[in-house]
Amino acid sequence: MGYKILRKDNIDSLLRELRSKYLVYLPSAQSGSTCLTSNEPSLLKATSGNTRLSAKEMTFPQIELLLAYEYKKNLEDPFKPTSIEVKTDLEYEKKLIFGARPCDVKAIMLFDNVYSGGEFKDPYFNKRKENAVFITIGCAIPLATCFCTSVGCGPFDETCSDVIMTPLDEDNSFLAKSLSPVGEEILSMNQFSTADEKQIARSEEMAKKAEAGIERIDLSGIKEKLLANFEDPIWEDLSSACLNCGICTYLCPTCHCFNITDDRFGLAGERIRSWDACMFPPFTLEASGHNPRSTRDKRFKNRFNHKFSYYPQNFNEFLCTGCGRCIAACPVGIDIREVLKRNMER
């Protein structure tokens, strides 16, 4: 795959051209935080930081219409059976996400294992993914909450990106590397120029420096440790401050649990999918009234076992990309790294 240079003063021109083909999303300041929006914002935080919500909403929306239905009665012959008309729309607009972080886009591969692999495939996720293009910006200045290198990711991870860019601030530009045929097509646009060997070498040095600056946790054997600690009273201690607010799951780029609701209005209705969270008490509540995870420590324990034991057993990957959002946003200061370390020490 090829390398090109994109000068920062050419970004607006590039985005105008891309908007003729795609619905373009960019990081933008919204209510004191940064999020991805299509409202023609300015590109912010090009070299550090991440958006408040992850990029998973591009392929797995927080609220999604699955189908609409309507019962049809034959008013001329009421004895004829009522029919039902079901409509499903899988025609999604092509999206281009400019400025997402590698940890967010790597998460799409982890979704793939659940929604694209195996016998049953999710048509909604797969169609949205098929229509999404990702131009990522590597994390030249990782945050203190980042731990991507501990979970098989990295500040310049290339998984699922179409183009990855390295900020070369001294040149007031980005070094762009194409990683897919779509990426090659984008890098052939007029706003890009030829990169030289020094710029490529500098980007490689930046990637190594960024990776070296991230705290690495030894998680070898964590899968077995968590299972061995399943009945350990450590979970009561670790979860004692948890509010079960669910902010960790809502901000997480890899959490993929959902609820389905049927809303009916007379003879018509809709089936809607929305994000759900295993940290909420009703998540495992059964129709009988029994709840196998009725207490805070059980829900807390399940979250960590799912990400670092159950999912790895099935797919040989951690269900975490080390973005650090859950650490930064937790209202009581729970640090996922400390929970893992404490389990490793048992």
Backbone torsions as a table, in degrees:
resi	resn	phi	psi	omega
1	MET	NA	153.3	-171.6
2	GLY	-96.4	165.5	176.8
3	TYR	-115.0	142.3	174.2
4	LYS	-141.5	164.9	176.9
5	ILE	-109.0	133.6	174.1
6	LEU	-119.0	111.2	176.6
7	ARG	-72.4	144.0	-176.3
8	LYS	-62.5	-30.5	178.9
9	ASP	-77.1	-1.6	174.1
10	ASN	-99.8	-2.6	-175.3
11	ILE	-63.2	-45.9	-178.6
12	ASP	-59.8	-41.1	178.6
13	SER	-65.1	-41.1	178.4
14	LEU	-62.0	-45.1	-177.9
15	LEU	-64.6	-37.6	177.1
16	ARG	-60.7	-41.4	179.5
17	GLU	-70.2	-39.2	178.9
18	LEU	-65.4	-32.9	-179.2
19	ARG	-68.0	-15.3	175.4
20	SER	-75.1	-15.5	-178.5
21	LYS	-116.7	-26.4	-172.5
22	TYR	-134.4	159.8	163.9
23	LEU	-85.9	110.9	-170.1
24	VAL	-94.2	131.4	176.1
25	TYR	-111.6	139.7	-179.4
26	LEU	-137.1	155.3	171.6
27	PRO	-68.7	133.0	-179.0
28	SER	-147.2	149.4	178.8
29	ALA	-71.1	126.2	177.8
30	GLN	-139.8	114.7	176.2
31	SER	53.0	44.4	174.4
32	GLY	86.6	-3.7	176.1
33	SER	-132.0	175.3	-178.0
34	THR	-108.4	131.9	178.5
35	CYS	-139.9	167.6	177.5
36	LEU	-86.0	127.7	-179.4
37	THR	-143.4	155.5	179.8
38	SER	-101.8	11.3	-175.3
39	ASN	-86.1	42.7	177.6
40	GLU	45.9	54.7	-179.7
41	PRO	-83.2	175.0	171.2
42	SER	-87.5	147.6	178.3
43	LEU	-73.1	124.6	-177.6
44	LEU	-120.4	159.9	174.4
45	LYS	50.0	56.4	-174.4
46	ALA	-72.0	-21.5	-173.9
47	THR	-115.4	-13.4	179.6
48	SER	-150.7	161.5	176.5
49	GLY	85.3	173.2	-178.8
50	ASN	-142.5	165.8	176.4
51	THR	-73.4	154.3	-179.6
52	ARG	-60.3	-56.1	173.6
53	LEU	-89.8	146.6	-178.7
54	SER	-77.5	173.3	180.0
55	ALA	-78.8	2.7	-177.4
56	LYS	-64.3	-22.4	-179.9
57	GLU	-65.0	-17.1	178.8
58	MET	-69.8	-27.9	179.4
59	THR	-118.0	-14.5	-177.3
60	PHE	-140.5	79.4	-172.8
61	PRO	-62.1	153.3	179.8
62	GLN	-62.3	-38.5	174.7
63	ILE	-131.6	129.6	-173.0
64	GLU	-140.9	130.2	175.5
65	LEU	-79.2	119.3	178.9
66	LEU	-88.4	-42.7	178.7
67	LEU	-162.1	159.8	172.2
68	ALA	-121.4	145.1	-178.5
69	TYR	-138.9	156.9	179.2
70	GLU	-149.5	131.4	175.8
71	TYR	-82.6	134.1	-178.1
72	LYS	-113.2	116.6	175.8
73	LYS	-99.2	142.6	174.8
74	ASN	-88.5	101.6	-174.4
75	LEU	-70.3	-23.1	179.6
76	GLU	-81.1	-25.8	178.9
77	ASP	-136.4	86.6	-175.6
78	PRO	-64.4	-13.0	180.0
79	PHE	-83.6	-12.0	176.2
80	LYS	-73.5	143.2	-177.7
81	PRO	-64.6	146.9	177.6
82	THR	-71.6	133.4	177.0
83	SER	-100.0	166.2	178.7
84	ILE	-129.4	133.8	178.8
85	GLU	-108.4	125.0	-177.8
86	VAL	-116.4	131.7	179.2
87	LYS	-121.1	130.1	175.7
88	THR	-128.1	128.0	-177.7
89	ASP	-112.6	110.5	177.8
90	LEU	-110.7	20.1	177.9
91	GLU	-93.0	95.8	-176.9
92	TYR	-103.0	144.1	178.3
93	GLU	-67.7	144.0	178.6
94	LYS	-69.6	130.2	-179.3
95	LYS	-113.8	144.7	170.7
96	LEU	-124.9	123.0	-178.5
97	ILE	-104.8	113.4	-174.9
98	PHE	-107.6	115.2	175.6
99	GLY	103.4	8.4	173.3
100	ALA	-68.2	160.7	179.2
101	ARG	-93.0	151.5	-178.8
102	PRO	-56.1	-34.4	-178.7
103	CYS	-65.0	-34.5	178.8
104	ASP	-69.8	-40.9	-175.8
105	VAL	-76.1	-32.9	174.2
106	LYS	-59.6	-31.6	-179.2
107	ALA	-60.7	-26.8	179.7
108	ILE	-62.4	-36.9	177.2
109	MET	-63.3	-35.9	178.7
110	LEU	-69.4	-33.4	172.6
111	PHE	-65.0	-38.7	-179.4
112	ASP	-52.0	-42.4	-177.6
113	ASN	-58.7	-32.2	-177.1
114	VAL	-91.3	-44.9	-170.1
115	TYR	-101.7	-9.5	179.8
116	SER	-119.8	-26.7	-178.8
117	GLY	-87.7	169.7	176.2
118	GLY	77.2	-168.7	-173.8
119	GLU	-73.9	-36.8	-175.2
120	PHE	-106.8	123.8	-178.2
121	LYS	-115.0	139.6	-178.9
122	ASP	-86.4	111.2	-175.2
123	PRO	-67.4	-29.5	-177.0
124	TYR	-70.9	-50.3	177.8
125	PHE	-60.2	-46.8	-174.5
126	ASN	-66.8	-36.4	178.8
127	LYS	-69.9	-38.9	178.0
128	ARG	-66.9	-40.6	178.9
129	LYS	-63.9	-40.8	178.7
130	GLU	-60.1	-29.5	-177.4
131	ASN	-100.2	15.6	-178.4
132	ALA	-114.9	137.3	175.9
133	VAL	-121.1	135.1	-175.7
134	PHE	-120.1	118.8	170.4
135	ILE	-106.6	105.6	-174.0
136	THR	-97.3	157.3	174.2
137	ILE	-116.6	120.9	179.1
138	GLY	-63.8	151.7	-177.1
139	CYS	-88.1	90.3	179.2
140	ALA	-69.2	-28.4	179.0
141	ILE	-126.2	83.0	-179.7
142	PRO	-61.6	152.9	178.5
143	LEU	-85.9	165.2	-179.8
144	ALA	-65.4	-21.0	-179.6
145	THR	-87.8	-6.7	-178.8
146	CYS	-74.2	138.0	173.3
147	PHE	-144.4	34.3	-174.8
148	CYS	-59.4	-34.2	-176.8
149	THR	-69.6	-14.6	-179.9
150	SER	-84.7	-13.8	-173.5
151	VAL	-123.8	26.1	175.0
152	GLY	82.0	18.5	177.1
153	CYS	-120.8	-163.8	179.4
154	GLY	-176.9	163.8	-177.0
155	PRO	-65.8	-17.7	177.3
156	PHE	-128.1	32.8	178.3
157	ASP	-60.5	137.9	-173.9
158	GLU	-102.8	0.3	-176.2
159	THR	-60.1	126.2	173.9
160	CYS	72.0	-5.3	176.7
161	SER	-77.8	148.8	172.6
162	ASP	-92.7	-34.6	174.0
163	VAL	-141.4	136.9	172.5
164	ILE	-120.5	137.2	-175.2
165	MET	-120.4	142.3	176.1
166	THR	-111.9	125.0	178.8
167	PRO	-72.9	120.6	175.7
168	LEU	-108.0	83.1	-170.4
169	ASP	-61.5	-34.8	-178.7
170	GLU	-66.0	-23.5	176.4
171	ASP	-99.1	0.9	-176.6
172	ASN	53.9	44.3	-174.0
173	SER	-152.9	175.9	173.4
174	PHE	-119.5	141.6	167.3
175	LEU	-91.3	120.0	-176.7
176	ALA	-107.1	133.7	179.0
177	LYS	-120.6	125.0	179.1
178	SER	-81.9	141.7	-176.6
179	LEU	-128.1	4.7	-179.7
180	SER	-156.4	166.9	176.1
181	PRO	-58.3	-37.4	177.0
182	VAL	-64.5	-39.3	177.2
183	GLY	-62.8	-40.6	176.7
184	GLU	-60.6	-41.1	179.6
185	GLU	-63.7	-41.1	179.7
186	ILE	-65.8	-43.1	-178.2
187	LEU	-69.7	-11.0	176.4
188	SER	-84.6	-3.2	-178.8
189	MET	-72.3	158.0	-170.5
190	ASN	-64.3	-21.9	-176.8
191	GLN	-73.4	-11.7	-179.2
192	PHE	-98.9	147.5	176.8
193	SER	-127.4	171.4	-176.2
194	THR	-70.0	137.2	176.3
195	ALA	-92.4	146.9	176.5
196	ASP	-102.2	170.8	-174.7
197	GLU	-63.2	-34.2	179.9
198	LYS	-65.6	-40.2	179.2
199	GLN	-66.5	-39.5	178.0
200	ILE	-65.2	-44.1	179.2
201	ALA	-63.5	-38.6	179.7
202	ARG	-65.0	-39.2	179.5
203	SER	-65.9	-37.0	178.1
204	GLU	-66.4	-37.9	176.8
205	GLU	-66.0	-40.5	178.6
206	MET	-62.1	-40.0	179.6
207	ALA	-64.7	-42.8	179.0
208	LYS	-64.7	-41.8	-179.6
209	LYS	-65.1	-42.2	179.4
210	ALA	-63.2	-43.6	-179.9
211	GLU	-64.1	-39.8	-179.6
212	ALA	-67.7	-23.8	-177.5
213	GLY	-85.6	-0.7	-178.8
214	ILE	-97.9	131.1	177.9
215	GLU	-60.7	129.9	179.6
216	ARG	-108.2	130.2	178.4
217	ILE	-106.5	132.8	177.2
218	ASP	-79.1	106.3	-178.7
219	LEU	-106.9	16.8	177.5
220	SER	-64.8	123.1	-179.3
221	GLY	88.6	4.7	-178.1
222	ILE	-63.7	-33.4	180.0
223	LYS	-58.7	-47.0	-179.8
224	GLU	-72.5	-35.4	-179.9
225	LYS	-61.9	-44.6	-178.9
226	LEU	-63.4	-40.0	177.9
227	LEU	-66.6	-39.8	178.8
228	ALA	-66.1	-29.8	-178.2
229	ASN	-93.5	13.5	-171.4
230	PHE	-57.6	-41.2	-178.9
231	GLU	-99.4	10.5	-177.1
232	ASP	-71.5	136.8	178.0
233	PRO	-65.7	-5.3	177.8
234	ILE	-56.4	-29.3	-176.6
235	TRP	-67.7	-32.6	176.7
236	GLU	-64.3	-40.1	179.3
237	ASP	-69.0	-47.6	-176.7
238	LEU	-64.2	-32.4	-175.7
239	SER	-96.0	1.0	-171.8
240	SER	-59.4	-31.5	-179.0
241	ALA	-90.1	-12.7	-173.3
242	CYS	-63.9	134.6	179.7
243	LEU	-94.6	-4.1	-173.5
244	ASN	54.4	35.0	-178.7
245	CYS	-75.5	-23.6	177.3
246	GLY	82.9	5.4	-178.5
247	ILE	-63.6	-32.1	179.3
248	CYS	-63.1	-38.4	-178.3
249	THR	-77.7	-35.3	-179.6
250	TYR	-71.2	-31.6	179.5
251	LEU	-88.0	-16.9	-175.2
252	CYS	-67.5	132.2	179.2
253	PRO	-75.3	-10.8	-175.9
254	THR	-111.3	-13.3	178.4
255	CYS	-67.0	132.5	-171.6
256	HIS	-135.6	17.8	178.1
257	CYS	-74.4	149.5	-177.2
258	PHE	-147.0	163.5	173.9
259	ASN	-119.3	152.8	177.0
260	ILE	-122.5	130.1	-177.1
261	THR	-125.0	135.9	172.9
262	ASP	-102.3	117.2	176.8
263	ASP	-106.6	121.5	-176.6
264	ARG	-114.7	138.5	178.6
265	PHE	-129.4	94.7	-176.5
266	GLY	65.7	-118.3	-178.6
267	LEU	-94.9	3.1	-179.0
268	ALA	-124.0	162.8	179.6
269	GLY	-170.3	178.0	-178.9
270	GLU	-136.8	149.7	171.6
271	ARG	-110.0	121.6	-173.2
272	ILE	-120.5	136.7	173.3
273	ARG	-106.1	136.5	178.8
274	SER	-140.9	154.3	179.5
275	TRP	-59.8	144.6	173.3
276	ASP	-132.2	172.4	-175.1
277	ALA	-142.7	133.2	180.0
278	CYS	-68.6	-10.4	178.6
279	MET	-81.6	-11.1	-179.8
280	PHE	-84.1	134.0	-179.0
281	PRO	-53.5	-39.3	-177.6
282	PRO	-75.1	-5.8	-172.6
283	PHE	-57.0	-40.8	-178.2
284	THR	-109.1	14.7	-180.0
285	LEU	-69.3	124.6	-178.1
286	GLU	-90.3	162.1	-179.5
287	ALA	-61.2	-27.2	179.2
288	SER	-70.9	-15.5	-174.4
289	GLY	101.4	-13.0	178.7
290	HIS	-77.7	141.1	177.4
291	ASN	-128.8	109.0	-177.9
292	PRO	-67.0	-18.5	175.2
293	ARG	-122.5	67.3	-172.6
294	SER	-82.4	-15.2	-176.4
295	THR	-115.7	158.8	-176.4
296	ARG	-59.0	-44.3	-176.6
297	ASP	-65.1	-32.9	178.3
298	LYS	-68.4	-40.8	179.1
299	ARG	-68.6	-41.1	178.6
300	PHE	-61.4	-46.2	-179.7
301	LYS	-63.1	-40.3	-179.9
302	ASN	-62.4	-40.2	-179.7
303	ARG	-57.7	-46.1	-177.9
304	PHE	-73.1	-38.0	178.1
305	ASN	-66.6	-37.8	178.9
306	HIS	-62.1	-46.9	-175.1
307	LYS	-72.4	-34.9	-170.0
308	PHE	-119.5	3.8	177.1
309	SER	-135.7	-59.7	-174.8
310	TYR	-66.4	-50.5	180.0
311	TYR	-62.0	-45.9	176.6
312	PRO	-59.4	-32.5	177.0
313	GLN	-61.5	-37.5	-176.6
314	ASN	-84.6	-35.2	-169.4
315	PHE	-128.0	1.0	176.9
316	ASN	59.5	33.0	177.1
317	GLU	-143.5	146.2	170.2
318	PHE	-72.6	143.2	176.1
319	LEU	-88.6	57.7	-176.7
320	CYS	-163.8	139.5	177.5
321	THR	-114.1	7.1	174.2
322	GLY	70.3	30.8	-177.6
323	CYS	-70.9	-24.1	176.8
324	GLY	82.4	4.6	-179.0
325	ARG	-60.3	-42.1	-177.3
326	CYS	-63.8	-31.3	178.3
327	ILE	-70.9	-47.1	-175.7
328	ALA	-68.0	-32.6	-171.7
329	ALA	-99.1	-14.0	-176.3
330	CYS	-59.7	122.5	-176.5
331	PRO	-68.9	-15.6	179.7
332	VAL	-114.6	9.9	172.1
333	GLY	76.6	25.5	176.2
334	ILE	-72.5	131.1	-177.4
335	ASP	-113.2	115.8	-177.7
336	ILE	-56.8	-32.4	179.9
337	ARG	-66.3	-39.6	-179.9
338	GLU	-69.3	-36.1	177.2
339	VAL	-62.3	-43.1	179.1
340	LEU	-67.4	-41.6	179.2
341	LYS	-61.8	-44.2	-179.2
342	ARG	-61.2	-38.0	178.1
343	ASN	-69.6	-37.8	179.2
344	MET	-65.2	-28.6	-177.4
345	GLU	-82.5	-11.9	-177.5
346	ARG	-69.8	NA	NA
